Amino acid sequence: MTRRTCQLSIIVLKFLLFYLSYSSLQAETVVLISLDYPPYEFQTPQNGLRGFDVEVIEEAFKRVNTSAVVKFLPWKRGIEQTKAGSFAGIFSCSHRVEREEYLIFSAPISRQTEGYFVRSDFAGFVPTNLKAAKELKVATVLGWAATKTMDEAGANVTEYRTVGLVFRDLLKGIIDYSYLPLEGPIYKAMNLGISKDLRFIKVREKNLYICFSKQWPNIEKIVQKFNEGLAAVRKDGSYDRIHARYR
């Protein structure tokens, strides 16, 4: 081998090593979407807290040498862009059969309680299950799974852009019922100083997930790695320690 050939070989080898290292780095980063939904996820950290789902997800990916980048968007836009493959996944996401066409669900990352919010002094009919929503005027948030749930229950659904707007009209008496998760909205109500003016009627509990886009490259392997990391986080007690900080 001539000296020139040897030098060319070294240059090619360095290029290949650089390319492979760069490709490996890229493959170890996933971009996820969420919305500002305390205590699950905070767009702006509060007292060092970023959301228990954010912390659990980052720790789970860390266990499998993967970096998770979280960006915040309105929920409906986030779902649409995740479906199109612009992002690897979206959380905290509930399971719906129609989503299986374009999303892969992770192992459960947390749980949420669903039910009706009414005014604390409301003296009218109080629904206690989904069937009771039939023909009731019920407020939900645009793009949330609760909207589909109420549609299927036969409610007369009014969609609002935010939880804050739902509670505003609820307390004004413009609406009497809203069907929402408990944890995020009650956190919002506490910050607004209105939690004492609201009453919650529990209907059911369900799991929440990362909903991964089937359009994202190598997504099956990413889901498998995340689930392995999440199992490790649960097994060694890190999951419980993270959640304990939010109680």
Residue, then its C-alpha position, 0 to 999 in steps of 0.5 A: m500500500t502506497r503512502r498516499t493510499c494509506q492516507l486516503s484510507i485513514i481519511v475515509l475511516k475517520f469520515l466513516l467513524f464521524y458519520l456513524s457517531y453522528s448517526s448514532l447520536q441522532a438515533e438516540t434523540v426523540v422529540l416529544i410533544s406535550l401541553d402545559y398540564p400540571p402536575y403531569e407536565f409544566q411548560t414553565p417549571q415551578n419550584g424545580l418541578r417540571g411535571f411527574d410524567v416529564e421526569v418519569i419519561e426522561e428518566a426512562f429514556k435515560r436508562v436506555n441511553t436515549s435523550a428525550v426533547v419535550k416541546f409544547l403545543p396546543w393538544k389538538r395541533g400536537i396530535e395532528q403533527t404527531k400523527a403526521g410524523s413531525f414528532a416521535g410522540i405525544f403525552s400524556c395521552s389516553h387510549r382510543v381505538e381510532r388512534e391505533e391506526y396512526l399511534i403506538f401506545s407505550a406501557p402506562i406512564s401514569r393514571q387519571t381520574e375522569g368525571y363531572f365538575v359542577r358548582s359546589d352549590f349546584a342543586g340540580f341533577v348530578p350525573t354519576n356515570l356516562k349514561a347519565a350524560k345523555e342529552l345534558k349540555v356538557a362542556t369539554v376541552l377542544g381536542w381532549a378525549a373527553t369530548k369523544t367520550m361525551d359524544e358517544a354518551g349522547a351529551n350535547v357537547t360544548e367545546y372550549r379552548t382551555v380548562g380556565l374558560v370552562f370553569r369561568d362559564l361553569l361558575k357564571g352558570i352559563i353551563d352546569y356540567s363539564y366532563l374533565p379529568l380531575e388531576g390537571p383541572i383541579y390543579k388549575a382551579m387551585n391556582l385560580g383560587i376557585s377549587k372550593d367553588l367546584r365539586f367533582i363527581k368521579v366516574r372512572e380511572k384510566n391509564l395514560y401513555i406516550c402515544f408514539s407516531k407510526q410515521w417516526p423512523n424506527i419507532e417500534k425499537i424506540v417504543q421497546k426501549f422506552n418500555e424497558g427503561l420505564a420498567a427499570v424506573r418502576k422496579d428500583g423505586s425511582y417512579d414512586r420517588i418522582h411522584a412523591r415530590y408532587r404530593 
